[in-house]
Amino acid sequence: MAKETGRKLIAQNKKARHDYHILDTFEAGLVLTGTEVKSLRLGRASLVDGFAQLDDGEAWLHNVHIPEYTQGTWTNHAARRRRKMLLHRAEIEKLVHKTQETGHTIVPLALYFKDGRAKVEIALAKGKKEYDKRQTLREKQDRRESDRAMSAARRRQRA
Protein backbone atom coordinates (compact mmCIF):
# COMPACT_ATOMS: atom_id res chain seq x y z
CA MET A 1 0.00 0.00 0.00
CA ALA A 2 1.30 3.47 -0.91
CA LYS A 3 2.29 5.84 1.87
CA GLU A 4 -0.08 8.75 2.51
CA THR A 5 1.16 12.22 1.63
CA GLY A 6 -0.35 15.65 1.98
CA ARG A 7 -2.88 17.09 4.39
CA LYS A 8 -6.39 15.63 4.87
CA LEU A 9 -8.64 17.86 6.98
CA ILE A 10 -10.87 16.05 9.49
CA ALA A 11 -12.43 18.84 11.55
CA GLN A 12 -12.18 22.61 11.78
CA ASN A 13 -13.15 25.03 14.55
CA LYS A 14 -14.61 28.01 12.68
CA LYS A 15 -16.13 29.42 15.85
CA ALA A 16 -12.66 29.90 17.36
CA ARG A 17 -11.72 32.42 14.66
CA HIS A 18 -14.96 34.27 15.40
CA ASP A 19 -14.56 34.30 19.19
CA TYR A 20 -10.81 34.93 19.47
CA HIS A 21 -8.01 37.08 18.06
CA ILE A 22 -5.49 34.50 16.80
CA LEU A 23 -1.99 35.60 17.86
CA ASP A 24 0.17 32.59 16.95
CA THR A 25 -0.40 29.06 15.64
CA PHE A 26 1.38 25.79 16.35
CA GLU A 27 1.19 22.29 14.90
CA ALA A 28 1.17 19.47 17.43
CA GLY A 29 1.08 15.71 17.14
CA LEU A 30 -1.47 13.71 19.12
CA VAL A 31 -1.11 10.58 21.23
CA LEU A 32 -4.11 8.47 20.19
CA THR A 33 -5.37 4.91 20.63
CA GLY A 34 -6.10 2.64 17.67
CA THR A 35 -9.87 3.09 17.72
CA GLU A 36 -9.48 6.88 17.83
CA VAL A 37 -7.39 6.81 14.67
CA LYS A 38 -9.94 4.59 12.93
CA SER A 39 -12.75 6.94 13.94
CA LEU A 40 -10.77 9.94 12.66
CA ARG A 41 -10.09 8.18 9.35
CA LEU A 42 -13.89 8.05 8.93
CA GLY A 43 -13.83 11.87 9.24
CA ARG A 44 -15.67 12.07 12.54
CA ALA A 45 -14.58 14.62 15.16
CA SER A 46 -15.67 17.90 16.75
CA LEU A 47 -13.46 20.68 18.10
CA VAL A 48 -16.25 23.03 19.22
CA ASP A 49 -15.77 22.83 23.01
CA GLY A 50 -12.08 21.94 22.87
CA PHE A 51 -9.27 23.71 24.69
CA ALA A 52 -5.64 23.03 25.56
CA GLN A 53 -4.01 23.06 28.98
CA LEU A 54 -0.39 22.95 30.07
CA ASP A 55 0.45 20.77 33.11
CA ASP A 56 3.97 20.04 34.38
CA GLY A 57 5.65 20.77 31.06
CA GLU A 58 3.15 18.72 29.04
CA ALA A 59 0.38 19.92 26.72
CA TRP A 60 -3.07 18.31 26.96
CA LEU A 61 -6.09 18.62 24.69
CA HIS A 62 -9.45 18.59 26.52
CA ASN A 63 -13.09 18.24 25.38
CA VAL A 64 -12.33 17.32 21.77
CA HIS A 65 -15.04 14.87 20.75
CA ILE A 66 -13.87 11.84 18.78
CA PRO A 67 -16.85 9.46 18.71
CA GLU A 68 -16.41 5.79 19.53
CA TYR A 69 -15.46 3.54 16.63
CA THR A 70 -18.58 1.60 15.63
CA GLN A 71 -16.76 -1.69 14.97
CA GLY A 72 -14.70 -1.32 18.16
CA THR A 73 -14.97 -3.88 20.95
CA TRP A 74 -14.02 -3.57 24.61
CA THR A 75 -10.88 -1.73 23.44
CA ASN A 76 -12.94 1.32 22.42
CA HIS A 77 -11.99 4.75 23.75
CA ALA A 78 -13.91 7.38 25.74
CA ALA A 79 -15.25 10.05 23.38
CA ARG A 80 -14.12 13.14 25.34
CA ARG A 81 -11.00 11.93 27.13
CA ARG A 82 -7.99 14.24 27.47
CA ARG A 83 -5.28 13.61 24.90
CA LYS A 84 -1.60 14.41 25.10
CA MET A 85 -0.19 16.79 22.48
CA LEU A 86 3.36 16.43 21.21
CA LEU A 87 5.20 19.77 21.09
CA HIS A 88 8.83 20.82 21.32
CA ARG A 89 10.02 21.97 24.75
CA ALA A 90 10.64 25.53 23.48
CA GLU A 91 7.08 25.73 22.11
CA ILE A 92 5.62 24.56 25.42
CA GLU A 93 7.67 27.12 27.36
CA LYS A 94 6.58 29.89 24.99
CA LEU A 95 2.94 28.87 25.47
CA VAL A 96 3.36 28.74 29.27
CA HIS A 97 4.72 32.31 29.36
CA LYS A 98 2.07 33.67 27.00
CA THR A 99 -0.90 31.99 28.72
CA GLN A 100 0.11 33.49 32.08
CA GLU A 101 -0.79 36.89 30.60
CA THR A 102 -4.41 37.82 31.22
CA GLY A 103 -6.95 36.89 28.57
CA HIS A 104 -4.70 34.49 26.63
CA THR A 105 -5.78 30.91 26.01
CA ILE A 106 -4.96 27.98 23.73
CA VAL A 107 -7.69 26.77 21.37
CA PRO A 108 -7.64 24.03 18.72
CA LEU A 109 -8.27 25.30 15.17
CA ALA A 110 -8.06 22.18 13.02
CA LEU A 111 -7.62 18.43 13.26
CA TYR A 112 -6.05 16.71 10.25
CA PHE A 113 -3.82 13.95 8.95
CA LYS A 114 -0.43 15.05 7.64
CA ASP A 115 1.54 12.33 5.87
CA GLY A 116 -0.56 9.70 7.67
CA ARG A 117 -0.09 11.12 11.17
CA ALA A 118 -2.84 12.82 13.20
CA LYS A 119 -2.04 16.47 13.91
CA VAL A 120 -3.86 19.32 15.60
CA GLU A 121 -3.36 23.00 14.82
CA ILE A 122 -3.59 25.00 18.03
CA ALA A 123 -3.58 28.74 18.42
CA LEU A 124 -2.52 31.13 21.12
CA ALA A 125 -5.55 33.38 21.25
CA LYS A 126 -7.07 36.32 23.10
CA GLY A 127 -10.83 36.54 23.58
CA LYS A 128 -12.76 39.08 21.55
CA LYS A 129 -15.27 41.47 23.06
CA GLU A 130 -18.80 41.53 21.66
CA TYR A 131 -18.17 44.77 19.73
CA ASP A 132 -15.03 43.24 18.17
CA LYS A 133 -17.13 40.33 16.87
CA ARG A 134 -19.67 42.73 15.34
CA GLN A 135 -16.86 44.76 13.75
CA THR A 136 -15.32 41.60 12.24
CA LEU A 137 -18.68 40.55 10.79
CA ARG A 138 -19.21 44.05 9.37
CA GLU A 139 -15.76 44.04 7.72
CA LYS A 140 -16.40 40.59 6.25
CA GLN A 141 -19.76 41.70 4.87
CA ASP A 142 -18.26 44.90 3.40
CA ARG A 143 -15.47 42.92 1.75
CA ARG A 144 -18.00 40.50 0.26
CA GLU A 145 -20.14 43.36 -1.10
CA SER A 146 -17.15 45.11 -2.67
CA ASP A 147 -16.03 41.84 -4.30
CA ARG A 148 -19.52 41.40 -5.75
CA ALA A 149 -19.54 44.95 -7.09
CA MET A 150 -16.10 44.49 -8.68
CA SER A 151 -17.07 41.22 -10.36
CA ALA A 152 -20.34 42.75 -11.63
CA ALA A 153 -18.41 45.68 -13.09
CA ARG A 154 -15.99 43.29 -14.83
CA ARG A 155 -18.90 41.34 -16.29
CA ARG A 156 -20.49 44.51 -17.66
CA GLN A 157 -17.15 45.62 -19.07
CA ARG A 158 -16.73 42.33 -20.99
CA ALA A 159 -20.23 42.45 -22.43
C-alpha positions as CSV (number, residue, x, y, z in Angstrom):
1,M,0.0,0.0,0.0
2,A,1.3,3.5,-0.9
3,K,2.3,5.8,1.9
4,E,-0.1,8.7,2.5
5,T,1.2,12.2,1.6
6,G,-0.3,15.7,2.0
7,R,-2.9,17.1,4.4
8,K,-6.4,15.6,4.9
9,L,-8.6,17.9,7.0
10,I,-10.9,16.0,9.5
11,A,-12.4,18.8,11.6
12,Q,-12.2,22.6,11.8
13,N,-13.1,25.0,14.6
14,K,-14.6,28.0,12.7
15,K,-16.1,29.4,15.9
16,A,-12.7,29.9,17.4
17,R,-11.7,32.4,14.7
18,H,-15.0,34.3,15.4
19,D,-14.6,34.3,19.2
20,Y,-10.8,34.9,19.5
21,H,-8.0,37.1,18.1
22,I,-5.5,34.5,16.8
23,L,-2.0,35.6,17.9
24,D,0.2,32.6,17.0
25,T,-0.4,29.1,15.6
26,F,1.4,25.8,16.4
27,E,1.2,22.3,14.9
28,A,1.2,19.5,17.4
29,G,1.1,15.7,17.1
30,L,-1.5,13.7,19.1
31,V,-1.1,10.6,21.2
32,L,-4.1,8.5,20.2
33,T,-5.4,4.9,20.6
34,G,-6.1,2.6,17.7
35,T,-9.9,3.1,17.7
36,E,-9.5,6.9,17.8
37,V,-7.4,6.8,14.7
38,K,-9.9,4.6,12.9
39,S,-12.8,6.9,13.9
40,L,-10.8,9.9,12.7
41,R,-10.1,8.2,9.4
42,L,-13.9,8.1,8.9
43,G,-13.8,11.9,9.2
44,R,-15.7,12.1,12.5
45,A,-14.6,14.6,15.2
46,S,-15.7,17.9,16.7
47,L,-13.5,20.7,18.1
48,V,-16.2,23.0,19.2
49,D,-15.8,22.8,23.0
50,G,-12.1,21.9,22.9
51,F,-9.3,23.7,24.7
52,A,-5.6,23.0,25.6
53,Q,-4.0,23.1,29.0
54,L,-0.4,22.9,30.1
55,D,0.4,20.8,33.1
56,D,4.0,20.0,34.4
57,G,5.7,20.8,31.1
58,E,3.1,18.7,29.0
59,A,0.4,19.9,26.7
60,W,-3.1,18.3,27.0
61,L,-6.1,18.6,24.7
62,H,-9.4,18.6,26.5
63,N,-13.1,18.2,25.4
64,V,-12.3,17.3,21.8
65,H,-15.0,14.9,20.8
66,I,-13.9,11.8,18.8
67,P,-16.9,9.5,18.7
68,E,-16.4,5.8,19.5
69,Y,-15.5,3.5,16.6
70,T,-18.6,1.6,15.6
71,Q,-16.8,-1.7,15.0
72,G,-14.7,-1.3,18.2
73,T,-15.0,-3.9,20.9
74,W,-14.0,-3.6,24.6
75,T,-10.9,-1.7,23.4
76,N,-12.9,1.3,22.4
77,H,-12.0,4.8,23.8
78,A,-13.9,7.4,25.7
79,A,-15.2,10.0,23.4
80,R,-14.1,13.1,25.3
81,R,-11.0,11.9,27.1
82,R,-8.0,14.2,27.5
83,R,-5.3,13.6,24.9
84,K,-1.6,14.4,25.1
85,M,-0.2,16.8,22.5
86,L,3.4,16.4,21.2
87,L,5.2,19.8,21.1
88,H,8.8,20.8,21.3
89,R,10.0,22.0,24.8
90,A,10.6,25.5,23.5
91,E,7.1,25.7,22.1
92,I,5.6,24.6,25.4
93,E,7.7,27.1,27.4
94,K,6.6,29.9,25.0
95,L,2.9,28.9,25.5
96,V,3.4,28.7,29.3
97,H,4.7,32.3,29.4
98,K,2.1,33.7,27.0
99,T,-0.9,32.0,28.7
100,Q,0.1,33.5,32.1
101,E,-0.8,36.9,30.6
102,T,-4.4,37.8,31.2
103,G,-6.9,36.9,28.6
104,H,-4.7,34.5,26.6
105,T,-5.8,30.9,26.0
106,I,-5.0,28.0,23.7
107,V,-7.7,26.8,21.4
108,P,-7.6,24.0,18.7
109,L,-8.3,25.3,15.2
110,A,-8.1,22.2,13.0
111,L,-7.6,18.4,13.3
112,Y,-6.0,16.7,10.2
113,F,-3.8,13.9,9.0
114,K,-0.4,15.0,7.6
115,D,1.5,12.3,5.9
116,G,-0.6,9.7,7.7
117,R,-0.1,11.1,11.2
118,A,-2.8,12.8,13.2
119,K,-2.0,16.5,13.9
120,V,-3.9,19.3,15.6
121,E,-3.4,23.0,14.8
122,I,-3.6,25.0,18.0
123,A,-3.6,28.7,18.4
124,L,-2.5,31.1,21.1
125,A,-5.6,33.4,21.2
126,K,-7.1,36.3,23.1
127,G,-10.8,36.5,23.6
128,K,-12.8,39.1,21.5
129,K,-15.3,41.5,23.1
130,E,-18.8,41.5,21.7
131,Y,-18.2,44.8,19.7
132,D,-15.0,43.2,18.2
133,K,-17.1,40.3,16.9
134,R,-19.7,42.7,15.3
135,Q,-16.9,44.8,13.8
136,T,-15.3,41.6,12.2
137,L,-18.7,40.5,10.8
138,R,-19.2,44.0,9.4
139,E,-15.8,44.0,7.7
140,K,-16.4,40.6,6.3
141,Q,-19.8,41.7,4.9
142,D,-18.3,44.9,3.4
143,R,-15.5,42.9,1.7
144,R,-18.0,40.5,0.3
145,E,-20.1,43.4,-1.1
146,S,-17.1,45.1,-2.7
147,D,-16.0,41.8,-4.3
148,R,-19.5,41.4,-5.7
149,A,-19.5,44.9,-7.1
150,M,-16.1,44.5,-8.7
151,S,-17.1,41.2,-10.4
152,A,-20.3,42.7,-11.6
153,A,-18.4,45.7,-13.1
154,R,-16.0,43.3,-14.8
155,R,-18.9,41.3,-16.3
156,R,-20.5,44.5,-17.7
157,Q,-17.1,45.6,-19.1
158,R,-16.7,42.3,-21.0
159,A,-20.2,42.5,-22.4
